[in-house]
Amino acid sequence: MKAVARGRFDDARGLLDRGFERIGSTGRATREWTADITRLPCACVRDEPELGELAAEIVALA
């Protein structure tokens, strides 16, 4: 979110793409920043439900 807010879109894309890779997802950043930032924590919760509260906070901030 910080990279997007600072206009560092290539950095944001790289961070999101690495995040998706790290959790084994085929998802990638599409430059629809709110949707991209929301998809990553939601994908994490599918594998680790205990992250639900943190994911909800991230989604709210996005």
Distance bins in CASP14 RR format, pairs under 12 A and 6 or more apart:
PFRMAT RR
TARGET T0000
AUTHOR 0000-0000-0000
RMODE 2
METHOD distances of the structure
MODEL  1
1 7 0 0 0 0 0 1 0 0 0 0 0
1 8 0 0 0 0 0 1 0 0 0 0 0
1 11 0 0 0 0 0 1 0 0 0 0 0
1 12 0 0 0 0 1 0 0 0 0 0 0
1 15 0 0 0 0 1 0 0 0 0 0 0
1 16 0 0 0 0 0 1 0 0 0 0 0
1 33 0 0 0 0 1 0 0 0 0 0 0
1 34 0 0 0 0 1 0 0 0 0 0 0
1 36 0 0 0 0 0 1 0 0 0 0 0
1 37 1 0 1 0 0 0 0 0 0 0 0
1 38 0 0 0 0 0 1 0 0 0 0 0
1 40 0 0 0 0 0 1 0 0 0 0 0
1 41 0 0 0 0 0 1 0 0 0 0 0
1 57 0 0 0 0 0 1 0 0 0 0 0
1 58 0 0 0 0 1 0 0 0 0 0 0
1 59 0 0 0 0 0 1 0 0 0 0 0
1 60 0 0 0 0 0 1 0 0 0 0 0
1 61 1 0 0 1 0 0 0 0 0 0 0
1 62 1 0 0 1 0 0 0 0 0 0 0
2 8 0 0 0 0 1 0 0 0 0 0 0
2 11 0 0 0 0 1 0 0 0 0 0 0
2 12 0 0 0 0 1 0 0 0 0 0 0
2 15 0 0 0 0 1 0 0 0 0 0 0
2 33 0 0 0 0 0 1 0 0 0 0 0
2 37 0 0 0 0 0 1 0 0 0 0 0
2 61 0 0 0 0 0 1 0 0 0 0 0
2 62 0 0 0 0 0 1 0 0 0 0 0
3 9 1 0 0 1 0 0 0 0 0 0 0
3 10 0 0 0 0 1 0 0 0 0 0 0
3 11 1 0 1 0 0 0 0 0 0 0 0
3 12 1 1 0 0 0 0 0 0 0 0 0
3 13 0 0 0 0 1 0 0 0 0 0 0
3 14 0 0 0 0 1 0 0 0 0 0 0
3 15 1 0 0 1 0 0 0 0 0 0 0
3 16 0 0 0 0 1 0 0 0 0 0 0
3 18 0 0 0 0 0 1 0 0 0 0 0
3 29 0 0 0 0 0 1 0 0 0 0 0
3 33 0 0 0 0 1 0 0 0 0 0 0
3 36 0 0 0 0 0 1 0 0 0 0 0
3 37 0 0 0 0 0 1 0 0 0 0 0
4 10 0 0 0 0 0 1 0 0 0 0 0
4 11 0 0 0 0 1 0 0 0 0 0 0
4 12 1 0 1 0 0 0 0 0 0 0 0
4 13 0 0 0 0 1 0 0 0 0 0 0
4 14 0 0 0 0 0 1 0 0 0 0 0
4 15 0 0 0 0 1 0 0 0 0 0 0
4 16 0 0 0 0 1 0 0 0 0 0 0
4 29 0 0 0 0 0 1 0 0 0 0 0
4 31 0 0 0 0 1 0 0 0 0 0 0
4 32 0 0 0 0 0 1 0 0 0 0 0
4 33 1 0 1 0 0 0 0 0 0 0 0
4 34 0 0 0 0 1 0 0 0 0 0 0
4 35 0 0 0 0 0 1 0 0 0 0 0
4 36 0 0 0 0 1 0 0 0 0 0 0
4 37 1 0 0 1 0 0 0 0 0 0 0
4 61 0 0 0 0 0 1 0 0 0 0 0
4 62 0 0 0 0 1 0 0 0 0 0 0
5 11 0 0 0 0 0 1 0 0 0 0 0
5 12 0 0 0 0 1 0 0 0 0 0 0
5 33 0 0 0 0 1 0 0 0 0 0 0
5 34 0 0 0 0 0 1 0 0 0 0 0
5 37 0 0 0 0 0 1 0 0 0 0 0
5 61 0 0 0 0 0 1 0 0 0 0 0
5 62 0 0 0 0 0 1 0 0 0 0 0
6 12 0 0 0 0 1 0 0 0 0 0 0
6 15 0 0 0 0 0 1 0 0 0 0 0
7 13 0 0 0 0 0 1 0 0 0 0 0
7 31 0 0 0 0 0 1 0 0 0 0 0
7 33 0 0 0 0 1 0 0 0 0 0 0
8 14 0 0 0 0 0 1 0 0 0 0 0
8 15 0 0 0 0 1 0 0 0 0 0 0
8 33 0 0 0 0 0 1 0 0 0 0 0
9 15 0 0 0 0 0 1 0 0 0 0 0
9 16 0 0 0 0 0 1 0 0 0 0 0
9 29 0 0 0 0 1 0 0 0 0 0 0
9 30 0 0 0 0 0 1 0 0 0 0 0
9 31 1 0 0 1 0 0 0 0 0 0 0
9 32 0 0 0 0 0 1 0 0 0 0 0
9 33 0 0 0 0 1 0 0 0 0 0 0
9 36 0 0 0 0 0 1 0 0 0 0 0
10 16 0 0 0 0 0 1 0 0 0 0 0
10 17 0 0 0 0 0 1 0 0 0 0 0
10 29 0 0 0 0 1 0 0 0 0 0 0
10 31 0 0 0 0 0 1 0 0 0 0 0
11 17 0 0 0 0 0 1 0 0 0 0 0
11 18 0 0 0 0 0 1 0 0 0 0 0
11 29 0 0 0 0 0 1 0 0 0 0 0
12 18 0 0 0 0 0 1 0 0 0 0 0
12 19 0 0 0 0 0 1 0 0 0 0 0
12 29 1 0 0 1 0 0 0 0 0 0 0
12 30 0 0 0 0 0 1 0 0 0 0 0
12 31 0 0 0 0 1 0 0 0 0 0 0
12 32 0 0 0 0 0 1 0 0 0 0 0
12 33 1 0 0 1 0 0 0 0 0 0 0
12 34 0 0 0 0 0 1 0 0 0 0 0
12 36 0 0 0 0 1 0 0 0 0 0 0
12 37 0 0 0 0 1 0 0 0 0 0 0
12 40 0 0 0 0 0 1 0 0 0 0 0
12 62 0 0 0 0 0 1 0 0 0 0 0
13 19 0 0 0 0 0 1 0 0 0 0 0
13 20 0 0 0 0 0 1 0 0 0 0 0
13 27 0 0 0 0 0 1 0 0 0 0 0
13 28 0 0 0 0 1 0 0 0 0 0 0
13 29 1 0 1 0 0 0 0 0 0 0 0
13 30 0 0 0 0 1 0 0 0 0 0 0
13 31 1 0 0 1 0 0 0 0 0 0 0
13 32 0 0 0 0 0 1 0 0 0 0 0
13 33 0 0 0 0 1 0 0 0 0 0 0
13 36 0 0 0 0 1 0 0 0 0 0 0
13 37 0 0 0 0 0 1 0 0 0 0 0
14 20 0 0 0 0 1 0 0 0 0 0 0
14 21 0 0 0 0 1 0 0 0 0 0 0
14 22 0 0 0 0 0 1 0 0 0 0 0
14 28 0 0 0 0 1 0 0 0 0 0 0
14 29 1 0 0 1 0 0 0 0 0 0 0
14 31 0 0 0 0 0 1 0 0 0 0 0
14 36 0 0 0 0 0 1 0 0 0 0 0
14 40 0 0 0 0 0 1 0 0 0 0 0
15 21 0 0 0 0 0 1 0 0 0 0 0
15 22 0 0 0 0 0 1 0 0 0 0 0
15 28 0 0 0 0 0 1 0 0 0 0 0
15 29 0 0 0 0 1 0 0 0 0 0 0
15 33 0 0 0 0 0 1 0 0 0 0 0
15 36 0 0 0 0 0 1 0 0 0 0 0
15 37 0 0 0 0 1 0 0 0 0 0 0
15 40 0 0 0 0 1 0 0 0 0 0 0
16 22 0 0 0 0 0 1 0 0 0 0 0
16 23 0 0 0 0 0 1 0 0 0 0 0
16 25 0 0 0 0 0 1 0 0 0 0 0
16 27 0 0 0 0 1 0 0 0 0 0 0
16 28 1 0 0 1 0 0 0 0 0 0 0
16 29 1 1 0 0 0 0 0 0 0 0 0
16 30 0 0 0 0 1 0 0 0 0 0 0
16 31 0 0 0 0 1 0 0 0 0 0 0
16 32 0 0 0 0 0 1 0 0 0 0 0
16 33 0 0 0 0 1 0 0 0 0 0 0
16 34 0 0 0 0 0 1 0 0 0 0 0
16 35 0 0 0 0 0 1 0 0 0 0 0
16 36 1 0 1 0 0 0 0 0 0 0 0
16 37 1 0 0 1 0 0 0 0 0 0 0
16 38 0 0 0 0 0 1 0 0 0 0 0
16 39 0 0 0 0 1 0 0 0 0 0 0
16 40 1 0 0 1 0 0 0 0 0 0 0
16 41 0 0 0 0 0 1 0 0 0 0 0
16 43 0 0 0 0 0 1 0 0 0 0 0
16 62 0 0 0 0 0 1 0 0 0 0 0
17 23 0 0 0 0 0 1 0 0 0 0 0
17 24 0 0 0 0 0 1 0 0 0 0 0
17 25 0 0 0 0 1 0 0 0 0 0 0
17 26 0 0 0 0 0 1 0 0 0 0 0
17 27 0 0 0 0 1 0 0 0 0 0 0
17 28 1 0 1 0 0 0 0 0 0 0 0
17 29 1 0 1 0 0 0 0 0 0 0 0
17 30 0 0 0 0 0 1 0 0 0 0 0
17 31 0 0 0 0 0 1 0 0 0 0 0
17 36 0 0 0 0 1 0 0 0 0 0 0
17 39 0 0 0 0 0 1 0 0 0 0 0
17 40 0 0 0 0 1 0 0 0 0 0 0
18 24 0 0 0 0 0 1 0 0 0 0 0
18 25 0 0 0 0 0 1 0 0 0 0 0
18 27 0 0 0 0 0 1 0 0 0 0 0
18 28 0 0 0 0 0 1 0 0 0 0 0
18 29 0 0 0 0 1 0 0 0 0 0 0
18 40 0 0 0 0 0 1 0 0 0 0 0
19 25 1 0 0 1 0 0 0 0 0 0 0
19 26 0 0 0 0 0 1 0 0 0 0 0
19 27 0 0 0 0 1 0 0 0 0 0 0
19 28 0 0 0 0 1 0 0 0 0 0 0
19 29 0 0 0 0 1 0 0 0 0 0 0
19 36 0 0 0 0 0 1 0 0 0 0 0
19 37 0 0 0 0 0 1 0 0 0 0 0
19 39 0 0 0 0 0 1 0 0 0 0 0
19 40 1 0 0 1 0 0 0 0 0 0 0
19 41 0 0 0 0 0 1 0 0 0 0 0
19 43 0 0 0 0 1 0 0 0 0 0 0
19 44 0 0 0 0 1 0 0 0 0 0 0
20 26 1 0 0 1 0 0 0 0 0 0 0
20 27 1 0 1 0 0 0 0 0 0 0 0
20 28 1 0 0 1 0 0 0 0 0 0 0
20 29 1 0 0 1 0 0 0 0 0 0 0
20 30 0 0 0 0 0 1 0 0 0 0 0
20 36 0 0 0 0 1 0 0 0 0 0 0
20 37 0 0 0 0 0 1 0 0 0 0 0
20 39 0 0 0 0 1 0 0 0 0 0 0
20 40 1 0 0 1 0 0 0 0 0 0 0
20 41 0 0 0 0 0 1 0 0 0 0 0
20 42 0 0 0 0 0 1 0 0 0 0 0
20 43 1 0 0 1 0 0 0 0 0 0 0
20 44 0 0 0 0 1 0 0 0 0 0 0
21 27 0 0 0 0 1 0 0 0 0 0 0
21 28 0 0 0 0 1 0 0 0 0 0 0
21 29 0 0 0 0 0 1 0 0 0 0 0
21 40 0 0 0 0 0 1 0 0 0 0 0
21 43 0 0 0 0 0 1 0 0 0 0 0
22 40 0 0 0 0 1 0 0 0 0 0 0
22 43 0 0 0 0 0 1 0 0 0 0 0
22 44 0 0 0 0 1 0 0 0 0 0 0
22 47 0 0 0 0 0 1 0 0 0 0 0
23 39 0 0 0 0 0 1 0 0 0 0 0
23 40 1 0 0 1 0 0 0 0 0 0 0
23 41 0 0 0 0 1 0 0 0 0 0 0
23 42 0 0 0 0 0 1 0 0 0 0 0
23 43 1 0 1 0 0 0 0 0 0 0 0
23 44 1 0 1 0 0 0 0 0 0 0 0
23 45 0 0 0 0 0 1 0 0 0 0 0
23 46 0 0 0 0 1 0 0 0 0 0 0
23 47 1 0 0 1 0 0 0 0 0 0 0
23 48 0 0 0 0 1 0 0 0 0 0 0
23 51 0 0 0 0 0 1 0 0 0 0 0
23 55 0 0 0 0 0 1 0 0 0 0 0
24 40 0 0 0 0 0 1 0 0 0 0 0
24 43 0 0 0 0 1 0 0 0 0 0 0
24 44 0 0 0 0 0 1 0 0 0 0 0
24 46 0 0 0 0 0 1 0 0 0 0 0
24 47 0 0 0 0 1 0 0 0 0 0 0
25 36 0 0 0 0 0 1 0 0 0 0 0
25 39 0 0 0 0 1 0 0 0 0 0 0
25 40 1 0 0 1 0 0 0 0 0 0 0
25 41 0 0 0 0 0 1 0 0 0 0 0
25 42 0 0 0 0 0 1 0 0 0 0 0
25 43 1 0 1 0 0 0 0 0 0 0 0
25 44 0 0 0 0 1 0 0 0 0 0 0
25 45 0 0 0 0 0 1 0 0 0 0 0
25 46 0 0 0 0 1 0 0 0 0 0 0
25 47 0 0 0 0 1 0 0 0 0 0 0
26 39 0 0 0 0 0 1 0 0 0 0 0
26 43 0 0 0 0 1 0 0 0 0 0 0
27 35 0 0 0 0 0 1 0 0 0 0 0
27 36 0 0 0 0 1 0 0 0 0 0 0
27 39 1 0 0 1 0 0 0 0 0 0 0
27 40 0 0 0 0 1 0 0 0 0 0 0
27 42 0 0 0 0 0 1 0 0 0 0 0
27 43 1 0 0 1 0 0 0 0 0 0 0
28 35 0 0 0 0 0 1 0 0 0 0 0
28 36 0 0 0 0 1 0 0 0 0 0 0
28 39 0 0 0 0 1 0 0 0 0 0 0
28 40 0 0 0 0 0 1 0 0 0 0 0
28 43 0 0 0 0 0 1 0 0 0 0 0
29 35 0 0 0 0 1 0 0 0 0 0 0
29 36 1 0 1 0 0 0 0 0 0 0 0
29 37 0 0 0 0 1 0 0 0 0 0 0
29 38 0 0 0 0 0 1 0 0 0 0 0
29 39 0 0 0 0 1 0 0 0 0 0 0
29 40 0 0 0 0 1 0 0 0 0 0 0
30 36 1 0 1 0 0 0 0 0 0 0 0
30 37 0 0 0 0 0 1 0 0 0 0 0
30 38 0 0 0 0 0 1 0 0 0 0 0
30 39 0 0 0 0 1 0 0 0 0 0 0
30 40 0 0 0 0 0 1 0 0 0 0 0
31 37 0 0 0 0 0 1 0 0 0 0 0
32 38 0 0 0 0 1 0 0 0 0 0 0
32 39 0 0 0 0 1 0 0 0 0 0 0
32 62 0 0 0 0 0 1 0 0 0 0 0
33 39 0 0 0 0 0 1 0 0 0 0 0
33 40 0 0 0 0 0 1 0 0 0 0 0
33 61 0 0 0 0 0 1 0 0 0 0 0
33 62 1 0 0 1 0 0 0 0 0 0 0
34 40 0 0 0 0 0 1 0 0 0 0 0
34 58 0 0 0 0 0 1 0 0 0 0 0
34 59 0 0 0 0 1 0 0 0 0 0 0
34 60 0 0 0 0 0 1 0 0 0 0 0
34 61 0 0 0 0 0 1 0 0 0 0 0
34 62 1 0 1 0 0 0 0 0 0 0 0
35 42 0 0 0 0 0 1 0 0 0 0 0
35 59 0 0 0 0 0 1 0 0 0 0 0
35 62 0 0 0 0 1 0 0 0 0 0 0
36 42 0 0 0 0 0 1 0 0 0 0 0
36 43 0 0 0 0 0 1 0 0 0 0 0
36 58 0 0 0 0 0 1 0 0 0 0 0
36 59 0 0 0 0 0 1 0 0 0 0 0
36 62 0 0 0 0 1 0 0 0 0 0 0
37 43 0 0 0 0 0 1 0 0 0 0 0
37 55 0 0 0 0 0 1 0 0 0 0 0
37 57 0 0 0 0 0 1 0 0 0 0 0
37 58 1 0 0 1 0 0 0 0 0 0 0
37 59 0 0 0 0 1 0 0 0 0 0 0
37 60 0 0 0 0 0 1 0 0 0 0 0
37 61 0 0 0 0 1 0 0 0 0 0 0
37 62 1 0 1 0 0 0 0 0 0 0 0
38 44 0 0 0 0 0 1 0 0 0 0 0
38 45 0 0 0 0 0 1 0 0 0 0 0
38 55 0 0 0 0 1 0 0 0 0 0 0
38 56 0 0 0 0 0 1 0 0 0 0 0
38 57 0 0 0 0 0 1 0 0 0 0 0
38 58 1 0 0 1 0 0 0 0 0 0 0
38 59 1 0 1 0 0 0 0 0 0 0 0
38 60 0 0 0 0 1 0 0 0 0 0 0
38 61 0 0 0 0 1 0 0 0 0 0 0
38 62 1 0 1 0 0 0 0 0 0 0 0
39 45 0 0 0 0 0 1 0 0 0 0 0
39 46 0 0 0 0 0 1 0 0 0 0 0
39 55 0 0 0 0 0 1 0 0 0 0 0
39 58 0 0 0 0 0 1 0 0 0 0 0
39 59 0 0 0 0 1 0 0 0 0 0 0
39 62 0 0 0 0 1 0 0 0 0 0 0
40 46 0 0 0 0 0 1 0 0 0 0 0
40 47 0 0 0 0 0 1 0 0 0 0 0
40 51 0 0 0 0 0 1 0 0 0 0 0
40 54 0 0 0 0 0 1 0 0 0 0 0
40 55 0 0 0 0 1 0 0 0 0 0 0
40 58 1 0 0 1 0 0 0 0 0 0 0
40 59 0 0 0 0 1 0 0 0 0 0 0
40 62 0 0 0 0 1 0 0 0 0 0 0
41 47 0 0 0 0 0 1 0 0 0 0 0
41 48 0 0 0 0 0 1 0 0 0 0 0
41 51 1 0 0 1 0 0 0 0 0 0 0
41 52 1 0 0 1 0 0 0 0 0 0 0
41 53 0 0 0 0 0 1 0 0 0 0 0
41 54 1 0 0 1 0 0 0 0 0 0 0
41 55 1 1 0 0 0 0 0 0 0 0 0
41 56 0 0 0 0 1 0 0 0 0 0 0
41 57 0 0 0 0 1 0 0 0 0 0 0
41 58 1 0 1 0 0 0 0 0 0 0 0
41 59 1 0 0 1 0 0 0 0 0 0 0
41 60 0 0 0 0 0 1 0 0 0 0 0
41 61 0 0 0 0 0 1 0 0 0 0 0
41 62 0 0 0 0 1 0 0 0 0 0 0
42 48 0 0 0 0 0 1 0 0 0 0 0
42 49 0 0 0 0 0 1 0 0 0 0 0
42 51 0 0 0 0 1 0 0 0 0 0 0
42 52 0 0 0 0 1 0 0 0 0 0 0
42 54 0 0 0 0 0 1 0 0 0 0 0
42 55 1 0 0 1 0 0 0 0 0 0 0
42 56 0 0 0 0 1 0 0 0 0 0 0
42 58 0 0 0 0 1 0 0 0 0 0 0
42 59 1 0 0 1 0 0 0 0 0 0 0
42 62 0 0 0 0 0 1 0 0 0 0 0
43 51 0 0 0 0 0 1 0 0 0 0 0
43 52 0 0 0 0 0 1 0 0 0 0 0
43 55 0 0 0 0 1 0 0 0 0 0 0
43 58 0 0 0 0 0 1 0 0 0 0 0
43 59 0 0 0 0 0 1 0 0 0 0 0
44 50 0 0 0 0 0 1 0 0 0 0 0
44 51 1 0 1 0 0 0 0 0 0 0 0
44 52 0 0 0 0 1 0 0 0 0 0 0
44 53 0 0 0 0 0 1 0 0 0 0 0
44 54 0 0 0 0 1 0 0 0 0 0 0
44 55 1 0 0 1 0 0 0 0 0 0 0
44 56 0 0 0 0 0 1 0 0 0 0 0
44 58 0 0 0 0 1 0 0 0 0 0 0
44 59 0 0 0 0 0 1 0 0 0 0 0
45 51 1 0 1 0 0 0 0 0 0 0 0
45 52 1 0 1 0 0 0 0 0 0 0 0
45 53 0 0 0 0 1 0 0 0 0 0 0
45 54 0 0 0 0 1 0 0 0 0 0 0
45 55 1 0 1 0 0 0 0 0 0 0 0
45 56 0 0 0 0 1 0 0 0 0 0 0
45 57 0 0 0 0 0 1 0 0 0 0 0
45 58 0 0 0 0 0 1 0 0 0 0 0
45 59 0 0 0 0 1 0 0 0 0 0 0
46 52 0 0 0 0 0 1 0 0 0 0 0
46 55 0 0 0 0 1 0 0 0 0 0 0
47 55 0 0 0 0 0 1 0 0 0 0 0
48 54 0 0 0 0 1 0 0 0 0 0 0
48 55 0 0 0 0 1 0 0 0 0 0 0
49 55 0 0 0 0 1 0 0 0 0 0 0
49 56 0 0 0 0 0 1 0 0 0 0 0
51 57 0 0 0 0 0 1 0 0 0 0 0
51 58 0 0 0 0 1 0 0 0 0 0 0
51 59 0 0 0 0 0 1 0 0 0 0 0
52 58 0 0 0 0 1 0 0 0 0 0 0
52 59 0 0 0 0 1 0 0 0 0 0 0
52 60 0 0 0 0 0 1 0 0 0 0 0
53 59 0 0 0 0 0 1 0 0 0 0 0
53 60 0 0 0 0 0 1 0 0 0 0 0
54 60 0 0 0 0 0 1 0 0 0 0 0
54 61 0 0 0 0 0 1 0 0 0 0 0
55 61 0 0 0 0 0 1 0 0 0 0 0
55 62 0 0 0 0 0 1 0 0 0 0 0
56 62 0 0 0 0 0 1 0 0 0 0 0
END
